[in-house]
């Protein structure tokens, strides 16, 4: 049985009566709510304070490494209940202002920038070597560290999310696959499939309307680019004005294609509830993992692979279950961003200073 244990100050406590642990690709940090009563041995001896570093584990696997945020004690004539809530270490990146001398980065990759911003909080960054070099990035006083990291990762078209160790992971959509996938009546108790076209369009049009800065007036051509979603049943156009500078049109075209693909992905959401927290190979279900779906009852293509976007492990008096949210891979592709807010020759000159 996968017991949920919380380790604080070297002491480990299990026997929780209520458990809710959630991790996700777009839910940073991971968080948990757990509770127990005096009916369990040692409940009255649990000494946990808000702010304590903690590690939450399921069986022998670490799931969240972070801090206790809230501790609640309740007494009455017959019971003593203890509840604890906490989040992963990356909560400090979300909550706190970014700290870096000069408030600007020059000629650094997304991983290098993230490492510099995460270091004051004791958070490690796990990223592959290399990546796009950002010529210059200036942030405002009060911007959170996560706001900066999320933006520079989009420059390189990389995802960033928290892992079980409380570290920040920077990388592409995962290629690992949950063994066994999901099949109704095998390891899937309940499943749902939401198909939504309310936020989708038949055409995504990009218009290049520039000011011809540093050029003779009237020499900049009128440019229009269209991307079609042939799966839309009626005419629904969506228009974008291309960003400025000589890289703006290219990035805006990428953005229009991203809008089309992302909206298709977000319009196909599968929810699955299973009684086990682990796949057929014994691995805990985790975000950024592919899973094959065998759910013909939902009119899905047999064996079609969706990405696990969010996982919630839960346990209460009525039993144990795992709730998962899955979407096609394109639903999680990072948004293209123009990282050259000036002409490319000017940016190149700035980088040579």
N, C-alpha and C positions, 0 to 999 in steps of 0.2 A: 504494500500500500504506500502511496506517495504522501508521506506526512509533510506538512508545511511547518518549517521551523524558522524561528527568528533568533539570530545571534546578535547580542548587544553586550559590549564590554566583556567578551570572552564567555558569557553564559548563553546557553542555547535553550530555548523554550519551544515545546510543541504541544499538541493537544488542543488546537484552536477549534472552536465550535463554528465559527463563521470565517470564510476566506474569500477575498476577491483580489486577484492580482491581474493587472492589465499591462501588456506591452504592445507597441505598435510602431510601424515605420514612420508614421506622421504624428505619433503621440510621444513627445519627448518632454519630460522624462517618463519612464515607467512609474507606476504607482500601485499602492496596495492598501487594503483595509482588512484588518483581522481582529477577531474578538474571541474571548474565552470567559469562562465563569469559574467560580471557586470549587465547582464540583470536580475539577481536574486537579490532581496533586501538584502542589507547587505554585498554584495560581496566585496565592497571597504573597509568595516570595519573589514574584517578578518585579524587578526594579528597572523601569525604563523611563527615561526622561526625554522630553522634547529636545531635539537637536542631537541626540546620540547617533553616532555612526552605527549602521546595522547592515546585516546580510540576511536576505530572505532566501530560503532554499526549499526546493521540492524534491523529496527523496535525497539523493546525493548531489543534485544539480543546483548550482546557484542561479537564481532567477533575477534578483534585484540586489544591487550593491548601492547603498545610499544613506539616507538619514531619516530618523523619526521626525515627523512634522507635528503630530498631535497625539496626545495620550488622554484617554478618558476613563475615569473610574466612576462606577455607579453602585450605590448600596441601597438595600432595603432590608426589611426584617428577615428575609429568607435567602437573599442572593447577593453576590458580589460579582459584577461584570467589569471586565477590562477590555478596552478597545484601543487599537494602535493604528495610526495611518502614517504612511511615509512615501517618499519618492526616491528615485535614483539620483546619483551624484550630479547628473547634468541639470538638476533643478536650478543650480546656481547660475548656469549659463542662461537660463530662461528668465530668472528673476532679477539678476544683478546687472549693473551697468558695466560695459566693457572697459577694461583698463589696459592702456598701452601708451607709452610715452610718445607725445606728439600727435596722437589721434590719427595717424596715417601709416599705411603700409606701402612699400615700394618694392617692385620686382620680387614678389613672393607668391608661392602657390597657395591654393586653398588650404592644404594640409599644414603648411608653415604658419599661415595666419591663424588657423584654428588652434594650433599648438601654442602659439604665443598668448592667445586669449584664454585658453583653458588652464594654462600653467598656474596662475595665481589661485585657482580653485582646487588644485590637486587632481585634475582630470587628465587622463592620458588620451591621446588621439591615435587611432589605428587607421592607417591609410597606406595605400600603395605609393611607392616612390614616383616622382615625376608629377605630371599634371600641368595644366595651363598656368603660365606665369602672369599674374595680374600686375600691369605696369604701375598702377597707383590706385589706392582705395583710401578715401578719407571718410571717417564716420563722425557723427555728432556726439556731443556730450549728452549722456543719458541713454544712448543707444545700448541695448542689451548685447551681450556677447553673442547670443544665439542669432540675433538679427543680422549681425555682421557675417557670422559663419555661414548662415543659410544663404545669404546673398552671394558670397564668393564661391560657394560650392555650386551654385547655379551657373556661374560663369564657366565652370568646367564640366557642367552637366553630370554632377555627381550627387548621390543621396547622402544625407547625414542623419544618423539616428543613434540611440543609446543601446549598448549591449548589456548582457547580464552582469558584467564586471563594473558597470557604471562608467565605462569609457565611451568616448565618442567615435563612432565608426564612420568613415568617409569612403564611399565606393559606389559601384554601379548596382543595378538590380541583381539580386542573387540568382545563382544557377543551381543551388542545392534543392533537392526535392524531398518532400515528406514521403517516406515509404508507405505504400498502401493507398495513398490518396484518400478519397472519401466516397463511400457508396452507401446508399440508403439500405438499412437492414443488416449491414455488415459492421460498420463502425460509426454510422451516422444515425442519430436518433431523430433529428429534425433538420430540415433544410428549407431555405427560401431563396427565391430568385427575383430580384427587383429589376425590371426593364423600364427605363425612363428616357424619354426623348424630349422632355420639357426644356432642357438646357442645351439641346443639340441643334445644329443648323445644317442646311443643305449646301451653303456656300460660305467660305471664309475668304474674304477679299482684303488684300493689302494695297493701300494707295500710297505711293511715294510722292509726298508734297514737301519739297525742300525750299529753303530760302536762298540757295545758290550763294552761300557765304564765300567770300574771297574769290568769286567768279563774276564774269560779266552777266548782267541781268538777262534772264530769258534763255540761257543756254542749257539749263538743267531740264532733261526730258521728263514728261509725265509717264509714270510707271504704275501699272496695275498687275497684280498677281492673284490668281484665284485657285483655291483648293476646294475640291468637291467631296461631299459625303454622299455617296450614291445610295446609302441605306436609308436616307431620309425620304419619307413618302410625299412630301410637298415642298414647295418653294419657301425657304426660310434663310435669307441672307444675313451675314454678320460681317461688318466692315471694321478695319483697323487702319489708322494712319501710321505710316512707317516712322520709326524714330529718326531723329536728326543725325547728321554726320554721314560720312561715306561708308560706315559699317551698318548704319541703321536699317537700310532696306533689306539687307541680307538677314539680319537678326529678326526683323519683323516678319519676314517670310517663314523663318523657322518657328516663330511664335504662333503664326496662323496655323501651321501644320500641327504644332503641339496642341493648340486649342482644339482642333478637330479630333485628334487621337485621344486626348485626355477626356474630352466630353463623351466620346464613345465608351471609353473604359469606365468612367464614373456613372454611365448609364446602364451598366451591367454589374450588379452587386449580388454576390451569393453569400448567404449566411448559413453557417453550419453549427449544429450543436452535437457534441459527441460526449460519451460518458468517460472517455479516457483522456488524460492530459498528454499522452504520448502516441507517436505513430507506431506502425507495426515493427519498426526496428528498435523501439524503446527510447527514441529521442523525443524530448519535449517539443511540442509544436511551437514554432518561433516565427516572428515576423520576417519578411523578406525571404520567404521560402516558397517554392513552387509546390502545387498539389494538383494531382490529376483528379478530375471529377467524373464519377460514374453515376449521374443523377438524371436518367432519361425522363423521370417523372416531371422534371422542371424544364424539359425541352432543350437541354444542353447537349452539345456534341459529346458523345461518349469519349472519355479520355482527355478532354480539353483541359489545359493547364492554366490555372489562375494563381495569382500571387497572394499569399497570406499577408494581409495588411495590418490586421490587429488580432491579438489573442487575449482572451480573458479566462483565467483559471478560477473556478469558483467552487466553494463547498459550503453547505449549510446543513441543517437538520434533515432536509429532504433529499440529500444526496450530493454527488460530485458530478460536475460537468465542465466542458470546455466550449466556449463560444468563440467562433472565428468569423472574421469578415474577409472575403476574398474578392479580388477584382482582376481583370485582365492586366498584363504587365504595363501597357501604355498608360494606365490610370496613374502610375506612380513616376512617370518620367519627369525629371526636373524641368522647370520653366526656363526657356532660353532668355538670357538677359544681355543687353548691350553693355559690354564692359569697356567700351571706348567712348566716353562722353564728349569727345572732341575729334577732330580730323586725325586720321591715322598717322600722317606725317608729323603732326604736332605731338601726338602721343609717343611716337618713336623718338623724337628729339628729347622729350621729357625723360624718357627712360635712359638716355645716354648722359644725363647730367652727372 
